[in-house]
């Protein structure tokens, strides 16, 4: 895969930001990654053509309203994921908030890439009837937010920067597609997660990350926050986009990456410090980040 970077590095920022400051990464002719920040002083609607394919818009902060054919006006406030699937000649209209800059990460896949990368024909994602585009807006899981931060703060330059950003773009696409298909495929009798349940889920997450070395069992964690194991699992998937222990695994690896980057610790110390054996840690770390822990050190 050829990756061409035409984005400025972190050091090439302007002193006084004005308008839209995008950075663009072309992974191949069928897939595009755009990240940036938009400062708007206009309260007018802006109309743009909708490209055919799958568009993933991760709004990290700020807000906007969006209109596309077949849908009522949607208000999008970060952190949120907006997914648009289109197989026709349509346009979208946006109006941006003027009080807070809009920080965004966008991945666009064309129709060929949908099939080639994900094995998805557009009809599997498009809503039935009318041929209008499909749009879904949901709170962005923490795993997606973490990926967007890693993309925006990429510490590498040259060819390494290209490989790093390319891998993160594909990872964000896969995670978003999994999230989208999970939402579309849920049965009508799915568990209802209330605002009170969301608070309990966050309490469970806090308890989990405080116990990296000896995490509680699912039953013990659910009992601790006053939920059933089934509802806690459903709540984690709704709030964080992953299972309870999928979240724990990701948090352990993120904490290990931070320790390896910022602290004077050897690999074995870091592994034991986040609850892994050194052998298992090396395998999991390479699978997650594409490099061995010793290469980070």
N, C-alpha and C positions, 0 to 999 in steps of 0.2 A: 504494500500500500504506500503510495507516495503522499506525503503530507507537506503542504506548503504553508508557511506561516506568514501572514501579512499584518500581524497584530503588533502594536508597540509593546515593549517590555515594561515592567513595573517602573523602571527608572525614567521612562519617557512620558511622564504625565505632565499636563499643562498646569501652569500656576493658577490660572483662573478658569475653571471649567465653564463651558458655554455649550448649550444645545446637547447633542448626542455625541458621546465618546465611545465608539464601538471598537472592539478588536475582533478579528475574524480568523478562523482556522478552517481551511478546506481539507477535509480528510480524503475525499476523492470526488469525482464529478457528480456524485449522487448524494453527498452528505455534507452539510455545512454546520459549523459551530460559530455562534456569535455571542460575545460577552461584552458588557459595557454598562455605562451609566448615562441616563438621560435626565437633563434638567429642563423642564418645560415652563415657559411663561405664557403659554397660549391656552385659552379655554375653549378652543374650537375643535371640532371633530376632524380627524385626519383619516383619509381613505387610502387603503393600500390593496393591491391585488393579493389574493390568496394563492400561494403556490400549491400545486398538486402534491399530495403525499401527507406525511405526518409532521406536524410542527409542535414541538415541545417548548413551552415558554415558562421558565422557572423565574418567578418574580421574587427576588430576595428581600427587597424593601421598596417602599413607595406604593403607589396605587394607580390604577387606571380603570376605565370602563371600556367594554368591547362589545361590538355588535357584528354578528354574522348572519347570513340568511338562514331562516328556520329556527332561530333561537331568540329569546328575549335578551335585552341588554344585561350583560354580566358585569358585576363589579369585582375587580381582582385586587386584593391587597396582600402584600407580602407578609410572610413567606407563603406563596401559593404556586401550584402547578396548573397551568392552563394547557390543555391538549386540544389540538384542532386537526381533524382528518378531513381532507378535501380531495374530491375526484372530479371537479368541474371548474367552469369559468366563473369564479365568484370573487367578491371583494370583502374586506373587513373594514370596520371603522373604529377608531380608538380616540379617546380623549384622556389626557394624562393629568395627574394631580400636579399642582404647582407649588405645594408647600414642602414636599420631600422629594429628593432625587429618586428616580426609578432605577434600581440596580437589577439587571436581568442576565440570564443565561438562556440562549435559544439553540436548539438543535433542530435542523430541518432535514428530513429524509424524503427523497422523491419516491414515486410509485415503484420503480424498479428496485430501489434499495430496500423498500419495505419487504419485498419478496426475497431479495438476495440476502439481506442481513438477518431478518427476523422470521422469514417464512410466512409472512402475513399478506394475504391479498386484501386490497382495500375494503372489499365487501364484508370482511370479518370485523372491521373496525367501524365502518360507517353505519349510522342508524338506518333502520329500515324505512323505506318509503320516501318518495319525493326527490331523492338524490341530493338533498341539501348537505352541506358540511356538518360534521359532528363536532361538538365542543363540550369539554368537561372541565370544570374548575374545582379543585380540591385543595385543602391544606397540604403543603409540601412536606413529606416525611423528612425527618432529620437526616437520614442517609443522603437524600438528594441535596439538602442544604449544605451538608459537609462536602459533597463533591463539587458544588458550585464554588465554595470557598477555596478548595484545593486548586481549582482551575484559575480563579482570580488571583491567587497568591503564589502561582507557580514560581519556584525559586531558581529554575534552571534556564540556561541559555543555549543557543545553537541547536544542533541535532537532538540533544537530550530533551530540550524544551518541547520540540515537535513531537517526539515520541510520548512524552508525559501527557501533553494536552490531548493528543489523539486517543490515548488509552482512556483518559478520563471522560472524553466525549462519548466514546463507545459504551463505557460503563454507565454513564448517565442515561443514555438511550435505552440500554437493556433494563435498567431499574425502572425507568418511566414506562416502558412497554409492559413490563410485568405488573406494575401498579395499575395501568389502564385496563389490561385484560382481566385482572382480578376484580376491578370495579364492575366491568361489564358483565362478568360471569357470575356474580354473586346471586344466590337465590332470593326470592322475594321475602322469605321468612327469616332473613338475616337478623342477628341480634341488634336491638336498638341500643346505641351508646349515647347516654345523656351527658350534659355538661358536668354533672356530678361524677359520672363514671370517668370522664376525661381527667378530672382532678385526681381521682384514685389511680389512674394509669400513670400519671406523672409522679405520684407518691411512690408507686411500685418501681418506676424507673430509678428514682433517687435511691431507694433502698438497694436496688440491684447494683448500681455503680459504686456504692459504698462498700460492696462485699465482693470485690473482684477475686479475692483469693478463695473464699468459701461462699459462693452465692447460694441463696436459699433455693429449695425446690420450687417448682411451679405451684404446687399445692400450698406450701408454706407462704410463698409470696402473695398468692391470692388471698389467703386467710388474713395476712397482715394488713391488707388494705380493704378488706370486707367485700371481696368479689369472688365469684366462682372462677375456677381455672379457665373454663370455656370463655366466659365474658372478658376476663383479663387478656386472654390471647386475642380475642376479637378487637378489644380496645387498643392493644399494642399495634395490631395491623392497621387500624384506622388512623391512629395518631402518628405512628412512626414508620408505617409501611413495611414492617417486618414482624417476625415472631418475638416473643420475650427473649429467648436465648439467642436468636439471630441478632437482636439489638446488643445483647451482652457481648457476643463475639466481635461485633463491629467496634464497640466501645473499647474493648481490650486492645484491639489492633491499633485504633486511633491513639490511645494513650501510649502504647508501645512506640509508635512512630514519633510522638512528641518527645518521649524520654530519650530515644536514640538521637534525635536531632538537637535537643536543647541541653541535655544533662551528660555528665561524665560517668556514664554507666556502660558496663560491658553487656554483651548480648544475653548471656545467661542471667545476669541480674535483672535485666528488663523483662525477660521471659517469666521468671519466677514472680516478679513484682506485679504482673498483670494476670497471673493465674495459669500460665502455660508451662509445660515442660519444654526445655530448649529445642528438642527435636521436633515436636509438634508445632512449636512457635515458628521455627524457620520455614516449615512447609506452608503454614497458614499465612505468614507474612508475605512470602513470595507470591502466593496465589492472589493476595489482595492488592499488593503494590507493584508486582512485576520485578522486584529486586530482592536480594537477600538482606536480612537485618544488618549483616556485617558491612554491606555496601553503603548503607545509610551512615554507619559509624565512620 
